Amino acid sequence: MRLADQPLSTHSRQLLTRTEIDPLLADLPAWQLVEIDDVPRLTKSYAFSNFAEALAFTTQVGQLAEAENHHPALLTEWGKVTVSWWTHSLGGVQRNDLIMASRTDRLLETAGH
Ligand SMILES: C[C@H](O)[C@H](O)[C@H]1CNC2=NC(N)=NC(=O)C2=N1
């Protein structure tokens, strides 16, 4: 089953290692595992035609986050949104972050991108 279709887990919240994450990134095109201030995060930049479209996508991702009470870092620029998922309370990436990354991709598929 695709990551996006899986429910977030409220239990079994454990950090994944790079070795565990790497194969799962096959389902997440252009998502990268990056480390900032010693905290691993999943990051991807999306391209848009202008600022308004970038801002609209930012809001959609924000609504997804509020619905699941799991929140990304969002950087909105002209024609570009950078989304980063990780779990603050654990200090790294768990399966839920991969699911949210996949759902972020799916927002644009349904919009016809
Ligand atoms: C109380 C509430 O569950 C926490 O503050 C949530 C909110 N959203 C969150 N989002 C993310 N990405 N990581 C968290 O640890 C987190 N914690």
The ligand as an SDF file (V2000), in Angstrom:
LIG
                    3D

 17 18  0  0  0  0  0  0  0  0999 V2000
    0.8440   18.1640   21.6290 C   0  0  0  0  0  0  0  0  0  0  0  0
    1.0280   17.8460   20.1910 C   0  0  0  0  0  0  0  0  0  0  0  0
    0.7020   16.5270   19.9070 O   0  0  0  0  0  0  0  0  0  0  0  0
    2.4640   18.0740   19.7600 C   0  0  0  0  0  0  0  0  0  0  0  0
    2.8890   19.3530   20.0780 O   0  0  0  0  0  0  0  0  0  0  0  0
    2.6620   17.7770   18.2970 C   0  0  0  0  0  0  0  0  0  0  0  0
    2.1590   18.8270   17.3450 C   0  0  0  0  0  0  0  0  0  0  0  0
    2.7080   18.6660   16.0130 N   0  0  0  0  0  0  0  0  0  0  0  0
    3.8870   18.0660   15.8420 C   0  0  0  0  0  0  0  0  0  0  0  0
    4.4280   17.9940   14.6510 N   0  0  0  0  0  0  0  0  0  0  0  0
    5.5880   17.4100   14.4520 C   0  0  0  0  0  0  0  0  0  0  0  0
    6.0930   17.3580   13.2110 N   0  0  0  0  0  0  0  0  0  0  0  0
    6.2800   16.8740   15.4590 N   0  0  0  0  0  0  0  0  0  0  0  0
    5.8250   16.8780   16.7170 C   0  0  0  0  0  0  0  0  0  0  0  0
    6.4980   16.3660   17.6200 O   0  0  0  0  0  0  0  0  0  0  0  0
    4.5830   17.4900   16.9380 C   0  0  0  0  0  0  0  0  0  0  0  0
    4.0360   17.5050   18.1190 N   0  0  0  0  0  0  0  0  0  0  0  0
  1  2  1  0
  2  3  1  0
  2  4  1  0
  4  5  1  0
  4  6  1  0
  6  7  1  0
  6 17  1  0
  7  8  1  0
  8  9  1  0
  9 10  2  0
  9 16  1  0
 10 11  1  0
 11 12  1  0
 11 13  2  0
 13 14  1  0
 14 15  2  0
 14 16  1  0
 16 17  2  0
M  END
$$$$
